């Protein structure tokens, strides 16, 4: 099979629409992951009875089971219990929850890296718990882990291809559909790979630059 440029150009608009859905799903999912991961990290760090143990099991379970299995379970099993969501919404939630387990550990590492003197200074100034966290601890913790969180965003963007198995019309699903209907997989799957690279590579370069800038500023 040889490359057909005319065919490749004809399917490009459909693949770009699929890429846009991939980007939207990734941005929504990373928002869930960052917020939920922060909550999990803070609760586990504070060792809140019962809740801390529950979140500890949550992190262990999510990290110990494949994302593909989680996607299948959410899409095909939950509807039997009355939880019916669209494929896209299901995919976003699954991705977000999956990566929240990883971002929670990153947040926790950042929090534990905050100097003990910062906590003592907050105590000496009689700062309440909320300002201590929002004005002193979290800004310092997040600053040190931004590059790692950025790397997880890139990884999530690539892992979003898994959502094609639950019929989310992201870029890989579109490429597979075109390949199956036209009996030509060379062009659509090659373009899919190039589109992923076109987004993930510049993002990786920006994250490396950000990491160096933060290292210099520290």
Residue frames as a rotation matrix with the C-alpha (Angstrom) as fourth column:
UNK 1
0.581 0.814 0.000 0.00
0.814 -0.581 0.000 0.00
0.000 0.000 -1.000 0.00
UNK 2
-0.531 -0.762 0.371 1.38
0.769 -0.617 -0.167 3.41
0.356 0.197 0.914 -0.99
UNK 3
-0.528 0.267 -0.806 0.65
0.479 -0.690 -0.542 6.82
-0.701 -0.672 0.237 0.48
UNK 4
-0.150 0.584 0.798 -2.27
0.911 -0.231 0.341 8.66
0.384 0.778 -0.497 -1.15
UNK 5
-0.914 -0.313 -0.257 -1.89
0.392 -0.841 -0.373 12.39
-0.099 -0.442 0.892 -0.55
UNK 6
-0.636 0.741 0.216 -5.29
-0.349 -0.525 0.776 13.24
0.689 0.418 0.592 -2.01
UNK 7
0.220 0.702 -0.677 -7.01
0.375 0.580 0.723 10.82
0.900 -0.414 -0.136 0.35
UNK 8
-0.370 -0.458 -0.808 -4.96
0.917 -0.042 -0.396 12.11
0.147 -0.888 0.435 3.27
UNK 9
-0.993 0.001 0.117 -6.03
-0.006 -0.999 -0.042 15.70
0.117 -0.042 0.992 2.60
UNK 10
-0.321 0.947 -0.023 -9.69
-0.252 -0.062 0.966 14.68
0.913 0.315 0.258 2.22
UNK 11
0.352 0.463 -0.813 -9.81
0.588 0.566 0.577 13.09
0.728 -0.682 -0.073 5.68
UNK 12
-0.668 -0.741 -0.067 -7.78
0.531 -0.411 -0.741 15.76
0.522 -0.531 0.668 7.47
UNK 13
-0.458 0.525 0.717 -10.79
-0.553 -0.800 0.232 17.95
0.696 -0.290 0.657 8.43
UNK 14
0.623 0.713 -0.323 -12.51
-0.220 0.556 0.802 15.00
0.751 -0.428 0.502 10.13
UNK 15
0.179 -0.650 -0.739 -9.33
0.789 0.543 -0.287 14.12
0.588 -0.532 0.610 12.00
UNK 16
-0.764 -0.439 0.472 -8.87
0.147 -0.831 -0.536 17.71
0.628 -0.341 0.700 13.13
UNK 17
0.093 0.870 0.484 -12.39
-0.659 -0.310 0.685 17.70
0.746 -0.383 0.545 14.53
UNK 18
0.707 0.092 -0.701 -11.50
0.309 0.852 0.422 14.53
0.636 -0.515 0.574 16.38
UNK 19
-0.364 -0.913 -0.184 -8.33
0.689 -0.131 -0.713 16.21
0.627 -0.386 0.677 17.68
UNK 20
-0.498 0.250 0.830 -10.40
-0.417 -0.909 0.024 19.11
0.760 -0.334 0.557 19.01
UNK 21
0.660 0.750 -0.038 -12.57
-0.384 0.381 0.841 16.65
0.645 -0.541 0.540 20.96
UNK 22
0.353 -0.641 -0.682 -9.39
0.709 0.658 -0.252 15.01
0.610 -0.395 0.687 22.29
UNK 23
-0.670 -0.636 0.384 -8.08
0.285 -0.698 -0.657 18.38
0.686 -0.331 0.648 23.49
UNK 24
-0.076 0.737 0.671 -11.42
-0.663 -0.540 0.518 19.31
0.745 -0.406 0.530 25.08
UNK 25
0.782 0.368 -0.503 -11.63
0.035 0.780 0.624 15.96
0.623 -0.505 0.597 26.88
UNK 26
-0.026 -0.893 -0.448 -8.05
0.777 0.264 -0.572 16.31
0.629 -0.364 0.687 28.11
UNK 27
-0.677 -0.233 0.698 -8.54
-0.103 -0.909 -0.403 19.84
0.729 -0.345 0.592 29.44
UNK 28
0.308 0.862 0.402 -11.76
-0.674 -0.101 0.732 18.91
0.672 -0.496 0.550 31.25
UNK 29
0.749 -0.033 -0.662 -10.20
0.301 0.906 0.296 15.75
0.590 -0.421 0.689 32.68
UNK 30
-0.326 -0.934 -0.144 -7.02
0.621 -0.097 -0.778 17.47
0.713 -0.343 0.612 33.90
UNK 31
-0.350 0.305 0.886 -9.18
-0.553 -0.830 0.068 20.01
0.756 -0.466 0.459 35.71
UNK 32
0.765 0.643 -0.049 -10.93
-0.390 0.522 0.758 17.18
0.513 -0.561 0.650 37.56
UNK 33
0.470 -0.655 -0.592 -7.59
0.616 0.724 -0.311 15.50
0.632 -0.219 0.744 38.27
UNK 34
-0.516 -0.732 0.444 -5.99
0.221 -0.615 -0.756 18.64
0.827 -0.292 0.480 39.68
UNK 35
-0.114 0.560 0.821 -8.91
-0.779 -0.563 0.276 19.56
0.617 -0.608 0.500 41.95
UNK 36
0.858 0.491 -0.151 -9.72
-0.320 0.741 0.591 16.05
0.403 -0.458 0.792 43.17
UNK 37
0.299 -0.834 -0.464 -6.05
0.558 0.547 -0.624 15.18
0.774 -0.072 0.629 43.54
UNK 38
-0.517 -0.466 0.718 -5.51
-0.221 -0.738 -0.638 18.23
0.827 -0.488 0.279 45.74
UNK 39
0.333 0.732 0.595 -8.42
-0.842 -0.054 0.538 17.30
0.425 -0.680 0.598 47.99
UNK 40
0.872 -0.028 -0.489 -7.15
0.119 0.980 0.157 13.74
0.475 -0.195 0.858 48.34
UNK 41
-0.060 -0.996 -0.065 -3.61
0.456 0.030 -0.889 14.91
0.888 -0.083 0.453 49.07
UNK 42
-0.401 -0.061 0.914 -4.63
-0.572 -0.763 -0.302 17.40
0.715 -0.644 0.272 51.76
UNK 43
0.635 0.714 0.294 -6.95
-0.698 0.367 0.615 14.93
0.332 -0.596 0.731 53.49
UNK 44
0.743 -0.409 -0.530 -4.28
0.394 0.907 -0.149 12.22
0.541 -0.098 0.835 53.50
UNK 45
-0.305 -0.901 0.308 -1.64
0.214 -0.380 -0.900 14.66
0.928 -0.209 0.309 54.75
UNK 46
-0.252 0.299 0.921 -3.89
-0.806 -0.591 -0.029 15.79
0.536 -0.749 0.390 57.61
UNK 47
-0.893 -0.112 -0.436 -4.62
0.043 0.943 -0.331 12.14
0.449 -0.314 -0.837 58.44
UNK 48
-0.338 0.871 0.358 -8.32
-0.935 -0.353 -0.024 12.75
0.106 -0.343 0.933 58.93
UNK 49
-0.684 0.037 0.729 -9.74
-0.309 0.890 -0.334 9.58
-0.661 -0.454 -0.598 60.52
UNK 50
0.100 0.700 0.707 -11.61
0.350 0.640 -0.684 7.18
-0.931 0.316 -0.181 58.21
UNK 51
0.914 0.299 -0.275 -11.60
-0.108 -0.474 -0.874 9.62
-0.392 0.828 -0.401 55.29
UNK 52
0.157 -0.943 -0.292 -7.83
-0.939 -0.234 0.251 9.42
-0.305 0.235 -0.923 55.04
UNK 53
-0.501 -0.311 0.808 -7.97
-0.204 0.949 0.240 5.63
-0.841 -0.044 -0.539 54.92
UNK 54
0.484 0.763 0.429 -10.71
0.358 0.275 -0.892 5.71
-0.798 0.586 -0.140 52.30
UNK 55
0.843 -0.216 -0.493 -8.70
-0.505 -0.633 -0.586 8.05
-0.186 0.743 -0.642 50.09
UNK 56
-0.207 -0.956 0.206 -5.61
-0.809 0.286 0.514 5.90
-0.550 -0.060 -0.833 50.65
UNK 57
-0.235 0.223 0.946 -7.48
0.283 0.947 -0.153 2.88
-0.930 0.232 -0.286 49.31
UNK 58
0.811 0.568 -0.139 -8.83
0.090 -0.356 -0.930 5.01
-0.578 0.742 -0.340 46.45
UNK 59
0.392 -0.759 -0.520 -5.29
-0.887 -0.461 0.004 5.92
-0.243 0.460 -0.854 45.36
UNK 60
-0.520 -0.607 0.601 -4.14
-0.481 0.790 0.380 2.32
-0.705 -0.091 -0.703 45.68
UNK 61
0.083 0.659 0.747 -7.11
0.383 0.672 -0.635 0.95
-0.920 0.338 -0.197 43.73
UNK 62
0.887 0.299 -0.352 -6.99
-0.153 -0.529 -0.835 3.49
-0.436 0.794 -0.424 40.91
UNK 63
0.189 -0.906 -0.378 -3.23
-0.963 -0.246 0.107 3.19
-0.189 0.344 -0.920 40.43
UNK 64
-0.560 -0.458 0.691 -3.41
-0.452 0.867 0.208 -0.59
-0.694 -0.196 -0.693 40.64
UNK 65
0.121 0.657 0.744 -6.02
0.509 0.602 -0.615 -1.12
-0.852 0.453 -0.262 37.92
UNK 66
-0.708 -0.469 0.529 -5.66
0.672 -0.214 0.709 -0.36
-0.219 0.857 0.466 34.18
UNK 67
-0.673 0.432 -0.600 -7.27
-0.390 -0.897 -0.209 2.76
-0.628 0.093 0.772 32.78
UNK 68
-0.742 0.381 -0.552 -8.78
-0.483 0.267 0.834 0.61
0.465 0.885 -0.014 30.02
UNK 69
-0.630 0.506 -0.589 -10.60
0.641 0.767 -0.027 -1.57
0.438 -0.395 -0.807 32.55
UNK 70
-0.635 0.375 -0.675 -11.87
0.406 -0.582 -0.705 1.51
-0.657 -0.722 0.218 34.38
UNK 71
-0.730 0.346 -0.589 -13.21
-0.634 -0.666 0.393 2.96
-0.256 0.661 0.706 31.14
UNK 72
-0.679 0.477 -0.559 -14.98
-0.079 0.709 0.701 -0.28
0.730 0.520 -0.443 30.22
UNK 73
-0.637 0.423 -0.644 -16.47
0.768 0.418 -0.485 -0.63
0.064 -0.804 -0.591 33.70
UNK 74
-0.674 0.361 -0.644 -17.78
0.041 -0.853 -0.521 2.94
-0.737 -0.377 0.560 33.77
UNK 75
-0.656 0.379 -0.653 -19.30
-0.749 -0.430 0.504 2.76
-0.090 0.820 0.566 30.29
UNK 76
-0.446 0.445 -0.776 -20.74
-0.363 0.703 0.612 -0.75
0.818 0.554 -0.152 30.27
UNK 77
-0.579 0.186 -0.794 -21.44
0.656 0.685 -0.318 -1.59
0.485 -0.705 -0.518 33.92
UNK 78
-0.933 0.158 -0.324 -22.63
0.136 -0.677 -0.723 1.64
-0.334 -0.718 0.610 35.55
UNK 79
-0.624 0.759 -0.185 -25.71
-0.678 -0.409 0.611 1.97
0.389 0.507 0.769 33.26
UNK 80
-0.294 0.511 -0.808 -27.02
0.277 0.854 0.440 -1.25
0.915 -0.095 -0.393 34.85
UNK 81
-0.423 0.093 -0.901 -27.12
0.904 -0.018 -0.426 0.66
-0.056 -0.996 -0.076 38.14
UNK 82
0.563 0.825 -0.054 -28.96
0.808 -0.563 -0.175 3.63
-0.175 0.055 -0.983 36.68
UNK 83
0.203 -0.576 -0.792 -25.91
-0.001 -0.809 0.588 5.79
-0.979 -0.118 -0.165 36.01
UNK 84
0.358 0.023 0.933 -26.17
0.893 0.285 -0.349 6.64
-0.274 0.958 0.082 32.32
UNK 85
0.285 -0.368 -0.885 -23.80
-0.132 -0.930 0.344 9.23
-0.949 0.019 -0.313 30.85
UNK 86
0.933 -0.026 -0.360 -22.65
-0.361 -0.048 -0.931 10.01
0.006 0.999 -0.054 27.34
UNK 87
0.689 -0.724 -0.041 -19.45
0.691 0.673 -0.266 8.41
0.220 0.155 0.963 26.11
UNK 88
0.049 -0.699 0.714 -17.61
0.237 -0.686 -0.688 11.74
0.970 0.203 0.132 26.19
UNK 89
0.396 0.158 0.905 -18.70
-0.739 -0.530 0.416 12.64
0.545 -0.833 -0.093 29.73
UNK 90
0.995 -0.039 0.086 -17.87
-0.015 0.836 0.549 9.12
-0.094 -0.547 0.832 30.92
UNK 91
0.472 -0.872 0.129 -14.45
0.717 0.295 -0.632 9.34
0.513 0.390 0.764 29.32
UNK 92
0.060 -0.419 0.906 -13.70
-0.218 -0.891 -0.398 12.72
0.974 -0.174 -0.145 30.89
UNK 93
0.656 0.263 0.708 -14.71
-0.726 -0.037 0.687 11.52
0.207 -0.964 0.167 34.35
UNK 94
0.946 -0.323 -0.023 -12.73
0.322 0.930 0.178 8.28
-0.036 -0.176 0.984 34.05
UNK 95
0.224 -0.906 0.361 -9.61
0.570 -0.179 -0.802 10.11
0.791 0.385 0.476 32.87
UNK 96
0.148 -0.117 0.982 -9.97
-0.486 -0.873 -0.031 12.75
0.861 -0.473 -0.186 35.57
UNK 97
0.843 0.215 0.494 -10.46
-0.538 0.360 0.762 10.26
-0.014 -0.908 0.419 38.39
UNK 98
0.809 -0.583 -0.076 -7.65
0.553 0.798 -0.240 8.03
0.201 0.152 0.968 37.13
UNK 99
0.001 -0.888 0.459 -5.12
0.491 -0.399 -0.774 10.84
0.871 0.226 0.436 37.01
UNK 100
0.521 0.216 0.826 -6.31
-0.533 -0.674 0.512 12.35
0.667 -0.707 -0.236 40.30
UNK 101
0.979 -0.192 -0.074 -4.72
0.188 0.688 0.701 9.37
-0.084 -0.700 0.709 42.04
UNK 102
0.215 -0.952 0.218 -1.37
0.935 0.136 -0.328 10.30
0.283 0.275 0.919 40.49
UNK 103
-0.041 -0.206 0.978 -1.66
0.092 -0.975 -0.202 14.05
0.995 0.082 0.059 40.99
UNK 104
0.890 0.390 0.236 -2.61
-0.208 -0.113 0.972 13.41
0.406 -0.914 -0.019 44.63
UNK 105
0.670 -0.708 -0.222 0.75
0.717 0.540 0.442 11.75
-0.193 -0.456 0.869 45.22
UNK 106
-0.150 -0.709 0.689 2.52
0.764 -0.525 -0.373 14.60
0.627 0.471 0.621 43.44
UNK 107
0.369 0.369 0.853 0.70
-0.219 -0.858 0.465 17.17
0.903 -0.359 -0.236 45.59
UNK 108
0.991 0.051 -0.122 1.52
0.099 0.326 0.940 15.21
0.088 -0.944 0.319 48.72
UNK 109
0.242 -0.970 -0.007 5.21
0.968 0.242 -0.062 15.17
0.062 0.008 0.998 47.82
UNK 110
-0.186 -0.271 0.944 5.11
0.387 -0.904 -0.183 18.92
0.903 0.331 0.273 47.24
UNK 111
0.690 0.516 0.508 3.38
-0.273 -0.464 0.843 19.55
0.670 -0.720 -0.179 50.57
UNK 112
0.888 -0.384 -0.255 5.86
0.439 0.537 0.720 17.40
-0.140 -0.751 0.645 52.45
UNK 113
0.041 -0.921 0.387 8.69
0.932 -0.104 -0.346 19.31
0.359 0.375 0.855 50.74
UNK 114
0.509 0.183 0.841 7.58
-0.010 -0.976 0.219 22.61
0.861 -0.120 -0.495 52.29
UNK 115
-0.529 -0.849 -0.009 10.11
0.036 -0.012 -0.999 23.59
0.848 -0.529 0.037 54.94
UNK 116
-0.076 0.468 -0.880 9.10
0.914 0.385 0.126 22.90
0.398 -0.795 -0.458 58.53
UNK 117
-0.783 -0.319 -0.534 9.96
0.535 -0.784 -0.315 26.48
-0.318 -0.533 0.784 59.36
UNK 118
-0.811 0.546 0.211 7.10
-0.201 -0.599 0.775 27.70
0.549 0.586 0.596 57.18
UNK 119
0.090 0.847 -0.524 4.59
0.438 0.439 0.785 25.76
0.895 -0.300 -0.331 59.26
UNK 120
-0.169 -0.236 -0.957 6.19
0.986 -0.055 -0.160 27.03
-0.014 -0.970 0.242 62.45
UNK 121
-0.982 -0.188 0.003 6.05
0.188 -0.979 0.076 30.62
-0.011 0.075 0.997 61.22
UNK 122
-0.398 0.909 0.122 2.35
-0.123 -0.185 0.975 30.27
0.909 0.373 0.185 60.45
UNK 123
0.236 0.446 -0.863 1.77
0.770 0.457 0.446 28.87
0.593 -0.770 -0.235 63.92
UNK 124
-0.551 -0.545 -0.632 3.79
0.818 -0.503 -0.280 31.69
-0.165 -0.671 0.723 65.51
UNK 125
-0.968 0.218 0.120 1.65
-0.162 -0.918 0.363 34.25
0.190 0.332 0.924 63.67
UNK 126
-0.610 0.763 0.213 -1.50
0.026 0.288 -0.957 32.45
-0.792 -0.578 -0.195 64.83
UNK 127
-0.627 0.375 -0.683 -2.72
-0.777 -0.249 0.578 32.04
0.046 0.893 0.448 61.27
UNK 128
0.274 0.793 0.545 -5.88
-0.668 0.564 -0.486 29.96
-0.692 -0.231 0.684 60.93
UNK 129
-0.095 -0.320 0.943 -5.73
0.236 0.913 0.333 26.71
-0.967 0.255 -0.011 58.98
UNK 130
0.686 0.459 0.564 -7.20
0.620 0.037 -0.784 28.02
-0.381 0.888 -0.259 55.75
UNK 131
0.898 -0.400 -0.183 -4.82
-0.440 -0.824 -0.358 30.99
-0.007 0.402 -0.916 55.23
UNK 132
0.107 -0.893 0.437 -1.91
-0.555 0.311 0.772 28.76
-0.825 -0.324 -0.462 56.22
UNK 133
0.001 -0.044 0.999 -2.76
0.536 0.843 0.036 26.38
-0.844 0.536 0.025 53.41
UNK 134
0.699 0.441 0.563 -3.83
0.692 -0.220 -0.688 28.87
-0.179 0.870 -0.459 50.74
UNK 135
0.954 -0.291 0.071 -1.23
-0.267 -0.934 -0.238 31.59
0.135 0.208 -0.969 51.33
UNK 136
0.242 -0.919 0.311 1.83
-0.893 -0.085 0.442 29.73
-0.379 -0.385 -0.841 52.58
UNK 137
-0.140 -0.346 0.928 1.83
-0.211 0.926 0.313 25.98
-0.967 -0.152 -0.202 52.03
UNK 138
0.500 0.447 0.742 0.07
0.511 0.539 -0.670 25.38
-0.699 0.714 0.042 48.71
UNK 139
0.935 -0.186 -0.303 1.77
-0.347 -0.666 -0.661 28.20
-0.079 0.722 -0.687 46.73
UNK 140
0.011 -0.995 0.097 5.18
-0.943 0.022 0.333 26.81
-0.333 -0.095 -0.938 47.69
UNK 141
-0.157 -0.026 0.987 4.15
-0.075 0.997 0.014 23.20
-0.985 -0.072 -0.159 47.18
UNK 142
0.749 0.546 0.376 2.58
0.329 0.186 -0.926 23.75
-0.575 0.817 -0.041 43.76
UNK 143
0.685 -0.539 -0.490 5.53
-0.694 -0.688 -0.213 25.82
-0.222 0.486 -0.845 42.57
UNK 144
-0.306 -0.906 0.291 7.87
-0.777 0.415 0.474 22.87
-0.550 -0.081 -0.831 42.95
UNK 145
-0.440 0.184 0.879 5.58
0.216 0.972 -0.095 20.34
-0.872 0.148 -0.467 41.27
UNK 146
0.354 0.603 -0.715 4.28
-0.527 -0.503 -0.685 22.32
-0.773 0.619 0.139 38.29
UNK 147
-0.352 -0.525 -0.775 6.66
-0.936 0.182 0.302 20.56
-0.018 0.831 -0.555 35.83
UNK 148
-0.968 -0.010 0.249 5.54
-0.043 0.991 -0.127 17.14
-0.245 -0.134 -0.960 37.03
UNK 149
-0.098 0.995 0.001 1.88
0.143 0.015 -0.990 18.09
-0.985 -0.097 -0.143 36.74
UNK 150
0.190 0.095 -0.977 2.60
-0.844 -0.493 -0.212 19.32
-0.502 0.865 -0.014 33.23
UNK 151
-0.787 -0.529 -0.317 4.11
-0.616 0.700 0.361 15.97
0.030 0.480 -0.877 32.35
UNK 152
-0.691 0.619 0.374 0.96
0.307 0.719 -0.623 14.26
-0.654 -0.316 -0.687 33.59
UNK 153
0.217 0.770 -0.600 -1.09
-0.365 -0.506 -0.782 16.54
-0.905 0.389 0.171 31.35
UNK 154
-0.216 -0.377 -0.901 0.91
-0.975 0.039 0.218 15.40
-0.047 0.926 -0.376 28.33
UNK 155
-0.983 -0.161 0.090 0.56
-0.165 0.986 -0.038 11.77
-0.082 -0.052 -0.995 29.37
UNK 156
-0.310 0.946 0.098 -3.18
0.159 0.153 -0.975 12.23
-0.937 -0.287 -0.197 29.81
UNK 157
0.138 0.320 -0.937 -3.44
-0.805 -0.515 -0.294 13.76
-0.577 0.795 0.187 26.35
UNK 158
-0.587 -0.425 -0.689 -1.85
-0.760 0.583 0.287 10.64
0.280 0.692 -0.665 24.87
UNK 159
-0.960 0.227 0.163 -3.84
0.116 0.852 -0.510 8.27
-0.255 -0.471 -0.845 27.09
UNK 160
-0.255 0.921 -0.296 -7.08
-0.567 -0.390 -0.725 9.89
-0.783 -0.017 0.622 25.90
UNK 161
-0.477 0.026 -0.879 -6.76
-0.824 0.335 0.457 7.60
0.307 0.942 -0.138 22.86
UNK 162
-0.993 0.117 -0.020 -7.99
0.115 0.907 -0.404 4.80
-0.029 -0.404 -0.914 25.14
UNK 163
-0.445 0.882 -0.155 -11.40
-0.270 -0.297 -0.916 6.47
-0.854 -0.366 0.370 25.14
UNK 164
-0.480 0.246 -0.842 -11.86
-0.868 0.008 0.497 5.31
0.128 0.969 0.209 21.57
UNK 165
-0.933 0.093 -0.349 -12.84
0.096 0.995 0.009 1.89
0.348 -0.025 -0.937 23.01
UNK 166
-0.473 0.826 -0.307 -15.99
0.638 0.080 -0.766 3.43
-0.608 -0.558 -0.565 24.54
UNK 167
0.039 0.493 0.869 -16.89
0.995 -0.103 0.013 5.21
0.096 0.864 -0.495 21.28
UNK 168
0.409 -0.021 -0.912 -15.69
0.248 -0.959 0.133 8.69
-0.878 -0.281 -0.388 22.22
UNK 169
0.820 0.005 0.573 -15.22
0.573 -0.025 -0.819 10.39
0.010 1.000 -0.023 18.85
UNK 170
0.514 -0.740 -0.434 -11.68
-0.252 -0.614 0.748 11.54
-0.820 -0.275 -0.502 19.61
UNK 171
0.214 -0.438 -0.873 -8.98
-0.941 -0.333 -0.064 11.58
-0.263 0.835 -0.483 16.98
UNK 172
-0.824 -0.534 0.188 -7.99
-0.476 0.833 0.280 7.89
-0.306 0.142 -0.941 17.17
UNK 173
-0.248 0.825 0.507 -11.62
0.261 0.561 -0.785 6.76
-0.933 -0.063 -0.355 17.00
UNK 174
0.604 0.444 -0.662 -12.13
-0.441 -0.506 -0.741 8.92
-0.664 0.740 -0.109 13.92
UNK 175
-0.214 -0.792 -0.571 -8.97
-0.964 0.078 0.254 7.52
-0.156 0.605 -0.781 12.33
UNK 176
-0.832 -0.054 0.552 -10.05
-0.108 0.992 -0.066 3.93
-0.544 -0.114 -0.832 13.01
UNK 177
0.153 0.980 0.128 -13.52
0.150 0.105 -0.983 4.61
-0.977 0.170 -0.131 11.66
UNK 178
0.478 -0.060 -0.877 -12.15
-0.780 -0.488 -0.392 6.09
-0.404 0.871 -0.279 8.46
UNK 179
-0.585 -0.797 -0.148 -9.70
-0.792 0.523 0.315 3.23
-0.173 0.302 -0.938 8.06
UNK 180
-0.648 0.387 0.656 -12.43
0.107 0.899 -0.424 0.64
-0.754 -0.204 -0.624 8.54
UNK 181
0.420 0.901 -0.105 -14.87
0.065 -0.145 -0.987 2.27
-0.905 0.408 -0.120 6.14
UNK 182
0.654 -0.236 -0.719 -12.31
-0.733 -0.435 -0.524 3.03
-0.189 0.869 -0.457 3.41
UNK 183
0.920 -0.347 0.184 -10.15
0.344 0.938 0.047 -0.08
-0.189 0.020 0.982 3.97
UNK 184
0.239 -0.880 0.410 -7.12
0.358 -0.313 -0.880 2.22
0.903 0.357 0.240 4.18
UNK 185
0.856 0.054 -0.513 -5.35
0.516 -0.094 0.851 2.58
-0.002 -0.994 -0.109 7.52
UNK 186
-0.086 -0.990 0.115 -1.99
0.983 -0.103 -0.154 3.97
0.165 0.099 0.981 6.39
UNK 187
-0.426 -0.089 0.900 -3.07
0.299 -0.953 0.048 7.58
0.854 0.290 0.433 5.96
UNK 188
0.533 0.712 0.457 -5.55
-0.152 -0.451 0.880 8.01
0.833 -0.538 -0.132 8.86
UNK 189
0.873 -0.197 -0.445 -3.41
0.486 0.392 0.781 6.33
0.021 -0.899 0.438 11.51
UNK 190
-0.188 -0.965 0.182 -0.25
0.948 -0.227 -0.224 8.08
0.257 0.130 0.958 10.33
UNK 191
-0.236 0.177 0.956 -1.99
0.077 -0.977 0.200 11.45
0.969 0.121 0.217 10.52
UNK 192
0.831 0.552 -0.066 -3.38
0.066 0.019 0.998 10.57
0.552 -0.834 -0.021 13.96
UNK 193
0.451 -0.747 -0.489 0.14
0.890 0.335 0.310 9.90
-0.068 -0.574 0.816 15.21
UNK 194
-0.484 -0.648 0.589 1.42
0.718 -0.679 -0.157 13.15
0.501 0.347 0.793 13.71
UNK 195
0.193 0.646 0.739 -1.42
-0.048 -0.746 0.664 15.13
0.980 -0.163 -0.113 15.29
UNK 196
0.902 0.060 -0.428 -0.63
0.402 0.247 0.882 13.72
0.158 -0.967 0.198 18.72
UNK 197
-0.001 -0.991 -0.132 3.02
0.997 -0.012 0.079 14.61
-0.080 -0.132 0.988 18.19
UNK 198
-0.303 -0.087 0.949 2.13
0.499 -0.863 0.080 18.10
0.812 0.498 0.305 16.96
UNK 199
0.614 0.574 0.542 0.45
-0.203 -0.548 0.811 18.84
0.763 -0.608 -0.220 20.29
UNK 200
0.948 -0.159 -0.278 2.52
0.320 0.448 0.835 16.86
-0.008 -0.880 0.475 22.78
UNK 201
0.118 -0.988 0.103 6.00
0.958 0.086 -0.273 17.84
0.261 0.131 0.956 21.55
UNK 202
-0.220 -0.196 0.956 5.58
0.104 -0.979 -0.176 21.64
0.970 0.061 0.236 21.83
UNK 203
0.761 0.538 0.362 3.89
-0.317 -0.178 0.931 21.12
0.566 -0.824 0.035 25.20
UNK 204
0.751 -0.544 -0.373 6.86
0.660 0.639 0.395 19.06
0.024 -0.543 0.840 26.39
UNK 205
-0.207 -0.841 0.500 9.28
0.747 -0.466 -0.474 21.77
0.632 0.275 0.725 25.25
UNK 206
0.108 0.338 0.935 7.31
-0.264 -0.897 0.355 24.43
0.958 -0.285 -0.008 27.14
UNK 207
0.961 0.270 -0.061 7.26
-0.033 0.330 0.944 22.31
0.275 -0.905 0.326 30.29
UNK 208
0.345 -0.911 -0.226 11.03
0.924 0.372 -0.088 21.81
0.164 -0.178 0.970 30.14
UNK 209
-0.344 -0.438 0.831 11.53
0.351 -0.881 -0.318 25.56
0.871 0.182 0.456 29.78
UNK 210
0.497 0.618 0.609 9.18
-0.394 -0.465 0.793 26.18
0.773 -0.634 0.012 32.69
UNK 211
0.880 -0.211 -0.425 11.07
0.447 0.667 0.595 23.66
0.158 -0.714 0.682 34.79
UNK 212
-0.128 -0.987 0.102 14.38
0.907 -0.158 -0.391 25.39
0.402 0.042 0.915 34.09
UNK 213
-0.203 0.100 0.974 12.89
-0.044 -0.995 0.093 28.80
0.978 -0.024 0.207 34.87
UNK 214
0.808 0.548 0.216 11.47
-0.263 0.008 0.965 27.61
0.527 -0.837 0.150 38.17
UNK 215
0.596 -0.672 -0.439 14.78
0.788 0.593 0.162 25.98
0.151 -0.443 0.884 39.05
UNK 216
-0.368 -0.756 0.541 16.62
0.628 -0.631 -0.454 29.24
0.685 0.173 0.708 38.42
UNK 217
0.069 0.486 0.871 14.10
-0.316 -0.818 0.481 31.32
0.946 -0.308 0.098 40.39
UNK 218
0.940 0.262 -0.220 14.41
0.098 0.412 0.906 28.98
0.328 -0.873 0.361 43.36
